[in-house]
Structures are given as structure tokens and as C-alpha cells.
């Protein structure tokens, strides 16, 4: 589970970096920026839903900070 979450976070950061590069290279005139940011939002929502599902199924448990 930890590995899957880590992979999704890296994918989110990669999509954000891709959008930044497209913005710098093409001055925002490209659809690449919109597609990369849309992908980032979709991955973020997917990660959130995955974490909610994992909690609901009991795969992950909250713990107190001591």
C-alpha cells in the first residue's frame, strides 16, 4: 500500500513538472499545460479515493501521534 501511494505521489509531481515545462517552453499557448494539470488533478482525486477506500476496508489504520 505504501509503495502504491508513493508511486501516485511521484506521478502527481511528474505531471506538475510536465505542466511547468510546457508552460515555460510554449508560453502557455499549448494544450499540454491543460492536459498535464488535468492529469494531476485526476491523480490527486484518485489517490484521495484510494486512501478513503483503504481506510474503509481496514487496510490502513489511523494512529495517534505520541
C-alpha positions in Angstrom: 0.0 0.0 0.0 2.8 2.4 0.9 4.5 1.7 -2.4 1.3 2.4 -4.4 0.8 5.7 -2.5 4.5 6.7 -3.2 4.1 5.9 -6.9 1.0 8.0 -7.1 2.6 10.9 -5.4 5.6 10.7 -7.7 3.2 10.6 -10.7 1.4 13.7 -9.4 4.7 15.6 -9.1 5.8 14.4 -12.5 2.5 15.7 -14.0 3.0 19.0 -12.2 6.6 19.3 -13.5 5.4 18.4 -17.1 2.9 21.3 -16.9 5.6 23.7 -15.7 7.9 22.7 -18.5 5.2 23.0 -21.1 4.3 26.4 -19.7 7.9 27.6 -19.9 8.6 26.2 -23.3 5.4 27.1 -25.1 4.4 30.2 -23.2 1.1 28.7 -22.2 -0.2 28.6 -25.8 -0.3 24.8 -25.8 -3.0 22.4 -24.6 -0.2 20.4 -22.9 -0.4 22.6 -19.8 -4.2 21.9 -19.5 -3.7 18.2 -20.1 -0.9 17.9 -17.6 -2.8 19.8 -14.9 -6.0 17.8 -15.6 -3.9 14.6 -15.2 -2.5 15.9 -11.9 -6.0 16.7 -10.6 -7.3 13.3 -11.7 -4.3 11.5 -10.0 -4.8 13.5 -6.8 -8.5 12.7 -6.7 -7.7 9.0 -7.4 -5.1 9.0 -4.5 -7.7 10.5 -2.1 -10.3 7.9 -3.1 -7.8 5.1 -2.8 -6.9 6.2 0.7 -10.6 6.5 1.7 -11.3 3.0 0.3 -8.2 1.6 2.1 -9.4 3.1 5.4 -12.9 1.8 4.8 -11.7 -1.7 4.1 -9.4 -1.7 7.1 -6.1 -1.9 5.1 -4.8 1.2 6.8 -5.5 2.4 10.4 -5.1 5.8 12.0 -2.7 6.1 14.8 -2.2 8.8 17.4 0.8 10.9 17.5 2.5 10.5 20.8 
